[in-house]
Amino acid sequence: MRAEAFRWRLVAAGSSSQRISSGLAAGAFGLVVVALGGWWFTVGLGVIVHLALLEFFRMAKFTGIRPATKTTLVACQLLLISTQWGVVGGLPSDLAAAVLPLSGAAICGWLLLQPITGSIADIAASIFGLFYLGFLPSHWLRLRNLSALDLAPGLGQLPGWCAGWLTSGMAITLVACLMIVASDIGSYELGRRFGRLPLSSISPGKTVEGAVGGLFCAMTIGAVAGELLAWPLGFLLGVLLGVLVALFALVGDLIESMMKRDAGLKDSGDALPGHGGILDRIDSYLFTPAVVYYAVTLILPVMS
């Protein structure tokens, strides 16, 4: 009996070690591509989107859906490339904006040409894939390419050597990522220690206490960022942004859990030891960039 217990402890320790190692590797990769920005960030994001979309379509096929996999994969990459190209000024903004509806039409056209005509479910899954892992992640590129100093006035007080590489877009992108990480860690650790009330039947492991813990951690990061970046109302605006990020990160997590439950899968894949698939790791990062981008570009200029 003791030998069996010892063996399970070794297995748990190995799994925890794998989880930490793969988590650190994924975090380091994210930090490097965010710091590099530009086309490096676009390529890095494109690789993540491609792998996550393959996992998404794998789940869809488990439910009997036949999505336009190859067409949507290409369309998502074109969407990311056109977004970056349009933001840096190499592509007319109207042409970049046209990629989304044209891609949707191309996906529907592809399904029409199949020997077995696509169903409503096939169209819906393909178009949702374009939105979920194309349009939403493209806002990370928009966010990273922000450069107006009034979006982060606190950067103007930094030494001159920082001005060349630490832009408002980079700072806000890093803040958004930190809030998501804080929300994930806070909800996991506090939920594991103090969780009693189940949050949703969709994800039985999540608790109300964990969600509150994640919310508090994201608000803390937001408050610090609001002061450091000298936003109007300082920490208060940062706290509000932290609330939005934590809520939409949770929505992203639950949406992916709902899809896995429908497909009868525990994980979306096995690309990251200890974490499951790519989609399992990035689900909190899909809805949040659009929220942060529109919050800072629509609300901050009005309040300044």
C-alpha positions in Angstrom: 0.0 0.0 0.0 2.8 2.4 0.9 4.7 1.5 -2.3 1.6 2.3 -4.4 1.2 5.6 -2.6 4.8 6.4 -3.2 4.5 5.5 -6.9 1.6 7.9 -7.3 3.5 10.7 -5.6 6.3 10.2 -8.1 3.8 10.3 -11.0 2.2 13.5 -9.6 5.6 15.1 -9.1 6.6 14.3 -12.6 3.4 15.7 -14.0 3.8 18.9 -12.0 7.4 19.2 -13.2 6.3 18.8 -16.8 3.5 21.4 -16.3 5.9 23.9 -14.9 8.6 23.3 -17.6 6.1 23.5 -20.5 4.4 26.6 -18.9 7.7 28.4 -18.5 8.7 27.5 -22.1 5.4 28.8 -23.5 5.7 32.0 -21.3 9.2 32.6 -22.6 8.2 32.2 -26.2 5.3 34.6 -25.7 7.5 37.2 -24.0 10.1 37.0 -26.8 7.7 37.4 -29.7 5.8 40.3 -27.9 9.1 42.0 -27.2 10.2 41.6 -30.9 6.9 42.8 -32.2 6.3 43.5 -35.9 6.4 40.6 -38.3 8.1 38.4 -35.7 5.1 38.7 -33.5 2.8 38.1 -36.5 4.7 34.9 -37.4 4.7 33.6 -33.8 1.0 34.3 -33.5 0.4 32.7 -36.8 2.0 29.4 -35.7 0.0 29.4 -32.5 -3.3 30.1 -34.3 -2.5 27.4 -36.9 -1.9 24.7 -34.2 -4.9 25.8 -32.2 -7.2 25.8 -35.2 -6.2 22.2 -36.0 -7.2 21.2 -32.5 -10.5 23.1 -32.8 -11.4 21.3 -36.0 -10.3 18.0 -34.5 -12.9 18.6 -31.7 -15.5 19.6 -34.3 -15.0 16.3 -36.2 -15.6 14.3 -33.0 -19.1 15.7 -33.0 -19.7 14.7 -36.7 -19.1 18.1 -38.2 -17.1 18.4 -41.5 -15.6 21.9 -41.4 -13.7 23.5 -44.3 -10.4 22.9 -42.5 -7.8 23.8 -45.1 -9.7 26.9 -46.4 -10.2 28.2 -42.9 -6.5 27.6 -42.0 -5.4 29.7 -45.0 -8.1 32.3 -44.3 -6.9 32.8 -40.7 -3.3 33.3 -41.8 -4.4 35.8 -44.5 -6.4 37.7 -41.9 -3.4 37.9 -39.5 -1.0 39.0 -42.4 -3.5 41.6 -43.7 -4.1 43.0 -40.2 -0.3 43.5 -39.6 0.2 44.8 -43.1 -2.7 47.2 -42.8 -1.5 48.4 -39.3 2.0 49.2 -40.5 0.7 51.1 -43.5 1.7 48.7 -46.3 -1.9 47.8 -47.2 -4.9 50.1 -47.5 -7.1 49.8 -44.4 -10.3 49.1 -46.5 -8.5 46.2 -48.3 -7.3 44.7 -45.0 -10.9 45.0 -43.6 -12.3 43.2 -46.6 -10.3 40.0 -45.9 -12.7 38.9 -43.2 -16.0 38.9 -45.2 -14.2 37.6 -48.3 -12.7 34.7 -46.3 -16.2 33.9 -45.0 -17.6 33.8 -48.5 -14.6 31.6 -49.7 -15.3 29.1 -46.8 -19.0 28.9 -47.7 -18.1 28.5 -51.4 -15.7 25.7 -50.6 -18.3 23.8 -48.7 -20.8 24.2 -51.6 -18.3 22.5 -54.0 -17.8 19.4 -51.9 -19.3 16.0 -53.1 -21.5 16.0 -50.0 -22.9 19.5 -49.6 -22.0 21.1 -46.3 -24.6 21.4 -43.5 -25.5 24.4 -41.3 -23.2 22.9 -38.6 -20.3 22.7 -41.1 -20.7 26.3 -42.1 -21.2 27.5 -38.5 -18.1 25.6 -37.3 -15.9 26.9 -40.1 -17.0 30.5 -39.8 -16.7 30.4 -36.0 -13.2 29.0 -36.4 -12.4 32.1 -38.6 -13.8 34.4 -35.9 -12.5 32.5 -32.9 -8.9 31.8 -34.1 -8.5 34.5 -36.8 -10.4 37.7 -36.1 -10.1 37.7 -32.3 -6.4 36.9 -32.1 -5.7 39.6 -34.8 -6.4 42.2 -32.1 -3.1 41.2 -30.4 -1.4 42.6 -33.5 -3.5 45.8 -33.3 -2.8 46.2 -29.6 1.0 45.5 -30.0 1.3 48.1 -32.8 -0.2 51.0 -30.9 2.2 53.9 -30.6 0.4 56.9 -29.3 2.1 58.2 -26.2 -1.2 59.4 -24.7 -2.3 55.8 -24.3 0.5 55.3 -21.8 1.7 58.8 -20.6 3.8 57.2 -17.9 6.3 56.0 -20.5 7.3 59.6 -21.2 9.0 59.7 -17.7 11.3 56.8 -18.5 15.0 57.3 -19.5 15.7 58.1 -23.1 17.2 54.7 -23.9 13.7 53.1 -23.2 11.9 55.3 -25.7 13.3 53.4 -28.7 11.8 50.1 -27.9 9.2 50.3 -25.1 6.2 51.7 -26.9 2.7 52.1 -25.5 1.5 49.1 -27.6 4.2 46.8 -26.1 3.6 48.0 -22.6 -0.2 47.6 -22.8 0.2 44.2 -24.5 2.5 43.0 -21.6 0.0 44.4 -19.0 -2.8 42.5 -20.7 -0.8 39.3 -20.7 0.2 39.7 -17.1 -3.5 40.3 -16.1 -4.5 37.1 -17.9 -1.6 35.1 -16.2 -2.5 36.6 -12.8 -6.2 35.7 -13.3 -5.3 32.1 -14.3 -2.9 31.5 -11.5 -5.1 33.2 -8.9 -8.2 31.2 -9.9 -6.3 27.9 -9.9 -4.4 28.4 -6.6 -7.2 30.0 -4.6 -9.8 27.6 -6.1 -7.6 24.6 -5.2 -7.1 25.8 -1.6 -10.5 27.4 -0.7 -12.9 26.4 -3.4 -16.2 25.1 -2.2 -19.0 26.5 -4.5 -19.0 25.1 -8.0 -19.0 27.8 -10.7 -20.5 26.0 -13.6 -21.5 22.5 -14.6 -19.5 23.1 -17.9 -16.3 22.9 -15.9 -16.7 21.1 -12.6 -13.2 21.9 -11.4 -13.9 25.7 -11.3 -15.3 27.3 -8.2 -16.8 30.7 -7.3 -13.9 31.2 -4.9 -11.4 30.6 -7.6 -13.1 33.0 -10.0 -13.1 35.7 -7.3 -9.4 35.0 -6.6 -8.6 35.4 -10.3 -10.6 38.6 -10.5 -8.7 40.0 -7.5 -5.3 39.1 -8.9 -6.1 40.7 -12.3 -7.4 43.8 -10.6 -4.2 44.1 -8.6 -2.1 43.9 -11.8 -4.4 46.5 -13.4 -4.1 48.9 -10.4 -0.3 48.8 -10.5 -0.3 49.2 -14.3 -2.8 52.2 -14.1 -0.4 54.0 -11.8 2.8 53.2 -13.7 1.3 54.1 -17.1 -0.3 57.2 -15.6 -3.7 56.5 -17.0 -6.5 59.0 -16.2 -8.0 58.1 -12.7 -4.8 56.0 -12.2 -5.3 52.7 -10.4 -9.1 53.0 -10.7 -9.1 52.7 -14.5 -6.5 49.9 -14.2 -8.8 48.0 -11.8 -11.8 48.3 -14.1 -9.6 47.0 -17.0 -8.5 44.1 -14.7 -12.2 43.2 -14.1 -12.9 43.1 -17.8 -9.9 41.0 -18.6 -10.6 38.5 -15.8 -14.3 38.2 -16.9 -13.5 37.7 -20.6 -10.6 35.3 -19.8 -13.1 33.2 -17.8 -15.5 33.3 -20.7 -12.8 32.1 -23.0 -11.9 29.3 -20.6 -15.5 28.2 -20.2 -16.3 28.3 -23.9 -13.4 25.9 -24.6 -14.5 23.7 -21.8 -18.0 23.6 -23.3 -16.6 22.6 -26.7 -14.4 19.8 -25.2 -17.4 18.5 -23.3 -19.5 18.4 -26.4 -16.7 16.5 -28.2 -16.2 14.1 -25.3 -12.5 15.1 -24.8 -10.5 15.9 -21.7 -8.0 18.0 -23.5 -8.0 19.7 -26.9 -4.6 18.0 -27.7 -1.3 16.9 -26.2 1.1 19.5 -27.5 2.1 20.9 -24.1 3.0 18.3 -21.4 1.0 18.9 -18.3 -1.2 21.5 -20.0 -2.9 19.5 -22.8 -3.2 21.2 -26.1 -2.4 24.6 -27.5 -6.1 25.6 -27.3 -6.2 24.6 -23.6 -3.3 27.0 -23.0 -4.5 30.0 -25.0 -8.3 29.9 -24.4 -8.1 32.8 -21.9 -6.1 34.9 -24.5 -8.7 34.8 -27.3 -11.5 37.2 -26.2 -9.4 39.5 -24.1 -7.2 41.3 -26.7 -10.3 42.8 -28.4 -11.6 44.0 -25.1 -8.3 45.6 -24.1 -7.8 47.2 -27.5 -11.2 48.9 -27.7 -11.0 49.9 -24.0 -7.7 51.7 -24.4 -8.4 53.2 -27.9 -12.0 54.3 -27.2 -12.1 55.1 -23.5 -8.6 56.5 -22.8 -8.6 59.3 -25.5 -12.0 60.5 -24.1 -10.8 60.6 -20.6 -7.4 62.2 -21.3 
